[in-house]
């Protein structure tokens, strides 16, 4: 893993944790997996800043909650 890949992984991990920071017990595995996939998609599209990725993660979590209520 290159230094850039290592940094991006650290940022993605931090964004995932921030997205689930207010969720009891850190969220369930499936929800975390889906949000992580959305974060990876965002990173692949060029979004690499922590604040932007955190916003993507939080939006993904909101989308999951909305879908689960429907």
Secondary structure as a PSIPRED ss2 file (coil, helix, strand):
# PSIPRED VFORMAT (PSIPRED V4.0)

   1 X C   1.000  0.000  0.000
   2 X C   1.000  0.000  0.000
   3 X H   0.000  1.000  0.000
   4 X H   0.000  1.000  0.000
   5 X H   0.000  1.000  0.000
   6 X H   0.000  1.000  0.000
   7 X H   0.000  1.000  0.000
   8 X H   0.000  1.000  0.000
   9 X H   0.000  1.000  0.000
  10 X H   0.000  1.000  0.000
  11 X H   0.000  1.000  0.000
  12 X H   0.000  1.000  0.000
  13 X H   0.000  1.000  0.000
  14 X H   0.000  1.000  0.000
  15 X H   0.000  1.000  0.000
  16 X H   0.000  1.000  0.000
  17 X H   0.000  1.000  0.000
  18 X H   0.000  1.000  0.000
  19 X H   0.000  1.000  0.000
  20 X C   1.000  0.000  0.000
  21 X C   1.000  0.000  0.000
  22 X C   1.000  0.000  0.000
  23 X C   1.000  0.000  0.000
  24 X H   0.000  1.000  0.000
  25 X H   0.000  1.000  0.000
  26 X H   0.000  1.000  0.000
  27 X C   1.000  0.000  0.000
  28 X C   1.000  0.000  0.000
  29 X H   0.000  1.000  0.000
  30 X H   0.000  1.000  0.000
  31 X H   0.000  1.000  0.000
  32 X H   0.000  1.000  0.000
  33 X H   0.000  1.000  0.000
  34 X H   0.000  1.000  0.000
  35 X H   0.000  1.000  0.000
  36 X H   0.000  1.000  0.000
  37 X H   0.000  1.000  0.000
  38 X H   0.000  1.000  0.000
  39 X H   0.000  1.000  0.000
  40 X H   0.000  1.000  0.000
  41 X H   0.000  1.000  0.000
  42 X H   0.000  1.000  0.000
  43 X H   0.000  1.000  0.000
  44 X H   0.000  1.000  0.000
  45 X C   1.000  0.000  0.000
  46 X C   1.000  0.000  0.000
  47 X C   1.000  0.000  0.000
  48 X C   1.000  0.000  0.000
  49 X C   1.000  0.000  0.000
  50 X H   0.000  1.000  0.000
  51 X H   0.000  1.000  0.000
  52 X H   0.000  1.000  0.000
  53 X H   0.000  1.000  0.000
  54 X H   0.000  1.000  0.000
  55 X H   0.000  1.000  0.000
  56 X H   0.000  1.000  0.000
  57 X H   0.000  1.000  0.000
  58 X H   0.000  1.000  0.000
  59 X H   0.000  1.000  0.000
  60 X H   0.000  1.000  0.000
  61 X H   0.000  1.000  0.000
  62 X H   0.000  1.000  0.000
  63 X H   0.000  1.000  0.000
  64 X H   0.000  1.000  0.000
  65 X H   0.000  1.000  0.000
  66 X H   0.000  1.000  0.000
  67 X H   0.000  1.000  0.000
  68 X H   0.000  1.000  0.000
  69 X H   0.000  1.000  0.000
  70 X C   1.000  0.000  0.000
